[in-house]
Amino acid sequence: MASIESSVPAEVSGEASDLELMRDIARGDQEAFRTLLTKYAAYMRSILRLRLRNDSYAIEDRFLRAAHRIWTNAGSFDPSRSYSAKAWIAAITVHCASDFMRENKDITRTVTIDSSTPLEATSHALSIELRDAAGRIAPQYRKVLNLKYFWGYTVAEIGQMMDKSPKAVESLLRHAREQLGKELGWSD
């Protein structure tokens, strides 16, 4: 299996710069990542718009997830197995859109809990109730709920982001669910 580290002839039309960017991204070069995303952001979003029917929340969510996958998997890009970096990026983007549709097939409405974080709910009345209740809980609880249930981070990842142990995050989540439940009148 050829590696991204393999030498690629510079004569490959338009592809050498993408391959160099992919190689640099695999080494952790954030500037190369920014350059690649700038180059392909409109292309990725156009794929997402077609597949996600112009749902702006879904498009942004999956764009960010695709970008994350590109960053974390750049080392696995193999120019001998893919037609181009653009095709590899398109495949990742399509997979992210497909994941969204599969994960959210039962969701009927999107609302906003606070000024920046959407929360999906299955009915308009419930979504309004959740938004209002989430607005009344402590900000640290709202944050941990968003990270876990909206963004899908694991307890360990949330711990790293918040500089807390997994046990502390689990405790925050438990208290957050309790506080949200009380605000909703679902518990004592």
C-alpha positions as CSV (number, residue, x, y, z in Angstrom):
1,M,0.0,0.0,0.0
2,A,1.4,3.4,-1.0
3,S,1.7,6.0,1.7
4,I,0.8,9.6,1.6
5,E,4.5,10.1,2.2
6,S,5.3,8.6,-1.2
7,S,6.8,11.0,-3.7
8,V,4.3,12.2,-6.3
9,P,5.3,13.6,-9.6
10,A,4.8,17.4,-9.7
11,E,3.5,17.0,-13.3
12,V,0.2,15.6,-12.1
13,S,-2.1,18.3,-13.2
14,G,-3.5,20.3,-10.3
15,E,-3.1,17.3,-8.0
16,A,0.4,17.9,-6.7
17,S,-0.7,20.8,-4.5
18,D,-3.6,18.8,-3.0
19,L,-1.3,15.8,-2.3
20,E,1.2,18.1,-0.7
21,L,-1.6,19.6,1.5
22,M,-2.8,16.1,2.4
23,R,0.7,15.1,3.3
24,D,1.2,18.2,5.4
25,I,-2.2,17.7,7.1
26,A,-1.2,14.2,8.0
27,R,1.8,15.7,9.8
28,G,-0.5,18.0,11.8
29,D,0.0,21.2,9.7
30,Q,-3.0,23.4,10.6
31,E,-2.3,25.9,8.0
32,A,-2.4,23.2,5.3
33,F,-5.7,22.1,6.7
34,R,-7.1,25.7,6.5
35,T,-5.9,26.0,2.9
36,L,-7.5,22.7,1.9
37,L,-10.8,23.6,3.6
38,T,-10.8,27.0,2.1
39,K,-10.3,25.4,-1.3
40,Y,-13.0,22.8,-1.0
41,A,-15.5,24.4,1.5
42,A,-18.0,25.5,-1.2
43,Y,-17.7,22.1,-3.0
44,M,-18.4,20.2,0.3
45,R,-21.3,22.5,1.1
46,S,-22.8,22.0,-2.4
47,I,-22.7,18.2,-1.9
48,L,-24.4,18.6,1.5
49,R,-27.0,21.1,0.2
50,L,-28.1,18.5,-2.5
51,R,-28.3,15.7,0.0
52,L,-29.7,17.5,3.0
53,R,-32.2,19.7,1.1
54,N,-30.8,23.1,2.1
55,D,-31.2,22.4,5.9
56,S,-28.7,25.0,7.1
57,Y,-28.3,23.3,10.5
58,A,-27.6,19.9,9.0
59,I,-25.3,21.3,6.4
60,E,-23.1,23.1,8.9
61,D,-23.2,20.2,11.3
62,R,-22.0,17.8,8.6
63,F,-19.5,20.2,7.1
64,L,-17.8,20.4,10.5
65,R,-17.9,16.6,11.0
66,A,-16.5,16.1,7.5
67,A,-13.8,18.6,8.2
68,H,-13.0,16.8,11.5
69,R,-12.8,13.5,9.6
70,I,-10.5,15.0,7.0
71,W,-8.2,16.3,9.7
72,T,-8.1,13.1,11.8
73,N,-7.9,10.7,8.8
74,A,-5.5,12.6,6.5
75,G,-2.8,10.1,7.2
76,S,-5.0,7.3,5.8
77,F,-5.4,9.1,2.4
78,D,-3.7,6.9,-0.1
79,P,-3.3,8.5,-3.6
80,S,-2.9,5.1,-5.2
81,R,-6.4,4.0,-3.9
82,S,-8.2,7.3,-4.5
83,Y,-8.6,9.2,-7.8
84,S,-7.8,12.4,-6.1
85,A,-7.9,14.3,-2.8
86,K,-11.0,16.0,-4.1
87,A,-12.7,12.6,-4.6
88,W,-11.6,11.5,-1.2
89,I,-13.0,14.6,0.4
90,A,-16.3,14.2,-1.6
91,A,-16.6,10.6,-0.3
92,I,-16.1,11.7,3.3
93,T,-18.7,14.5,2.8
94,V,-21.2,12.1,1.3
95,H,-20.7,9.7,4.1
96,C,-21.3,12.4,6.7
97,A,-24.5,13.5,4.9
98,S,-25.7,9.9,4.8
99,D,-24.9,9.4,8.5
100,F,-27.0,12.5,9.3
101,M,-30.0,11.2,7.4
102,R,-29.7,7.8,9.0
103,E,-29.3,9.2,12.5
104,N,-32.1,11.7,12.2
105,K,-34.8,10.0,10.2
106,D,-37.4,10.4,13.0
107,I,-36.6,14.1,13.7
108,T,-39.3,16.5,12.6
109,R,-38.2,19.9,13.9
110,T,-35.1,21.8,15.0
111,V,-35.1,24.6,17.6
112,T,-32.6,26.6,19.4
113,I,-31.9,26.1,23.2
114,D,-29.7,29.2,23.5
115,S,-28.2,31.7,21.0
116,S,-25.8,29.1,19.4
117,T,-26.9,25.5,19.9
118,P,-29.8,23.9,18.1
119,L,-31.7,21.0,19.7
120,E,-33.7,18.5,17.8
121,A,-37.1,17.6,19.1
122,T,-40.0,15.5,17.8
123,S,-42.8,18.0,18.3
124,H,-43.1,21.8,18.2
125,A,-44.6,22.0,21.7
126,L,-41.8,19.8,23.2
127,S,-39.1,21.8,21.4
128,I,-40.4,25.1,22.9
129,E,-40.6,23.5,26.3
130,L,-37.1,22.1,26.1
131,R,-35.7,25.4,24.9
132,D,-37.3,27.3,27.8
133,A,-36.3,24.7,30.4
134,A,-32.7,24.6,29.1
135,G,-32.5,28.3,29.3
136,R,-33.3,28.1,33.0
137,I,-30.6,25.6,34.0
138,A,-27.1,26.5,35.0
139,P,-24.8,27.3,32.0
140,Q,-22.3,24.6,32.9
141,Y,-25.1,22.0,32.8
142,R,-26.4,23.4,29.5
143,K,-22.9,23.2,28.1
144,V,-22.3,19.6,29.1
145,L,-25.8,18.5,27.8
146,N,-25.0,20.2,24.5
147,L,-21.6,18.6,24.2
148,K,-23.0,15.1,25.0
149,Y,-26.4,15.0,23.3
150,F,-26.1,17.6,20.5
151,W,-22.5,17.3,19.5
152,G,-22.2,13.6,20.4
153,Y,-18.9,13.8,22.3
154,T,-18.0,11.0,24.6
155,V,-17.6,11.6,28.4
156,A,-13.8,11.3,28.0
157,E,-13.8,13.9,25.2
158,I,-15.9,16.3,27.2
159,G,-13.6,15.8,30.1
160,Q,-10.6,16.8,28.0
161,M,-12.5,19.9,26.6
162,M,-13.6,21.0,30.1
163,D,-10.4,19.9,31.9
164,K,-12.4,17.5,34.1
165,S,-12.2,13.8,34.9
166,P,-14.7,11.5,33.3
167,K,-16.3,10.9,36.7
168,A,-16.7,14.7,37.1
169,V,-18.3,14.9,33.7
170,E,-20.7,12.0,34.5
171,S,-21.6,13.8,37.7
172,L,-22.3,17.0,35.7
173,L,-24.4,15.1,33.2
174,R,-26.4,13.5,36.0
175,H,-27.0,16.8,37.7
176,A,-27.8,18.5,34.3
177,R,-30.4,15.8,33.5
178,E,-31.9,16.1,36.9
179,Q,-32.1,19.9,36.7
180,L,-33.6,19.8,33.2
181,G,-36.1,17.2,34.4
182,K,-37.1,19.4,37.3
183,E,-37.5,22.4,35.0
184,L,-39.7,20.2,32.7
185,G,-41.7,18.9,35.6
186,W,-40.6,15.3,34.9
187,S,-39.1,14.6,38.3
188,D,-39.4,15.8,41.9
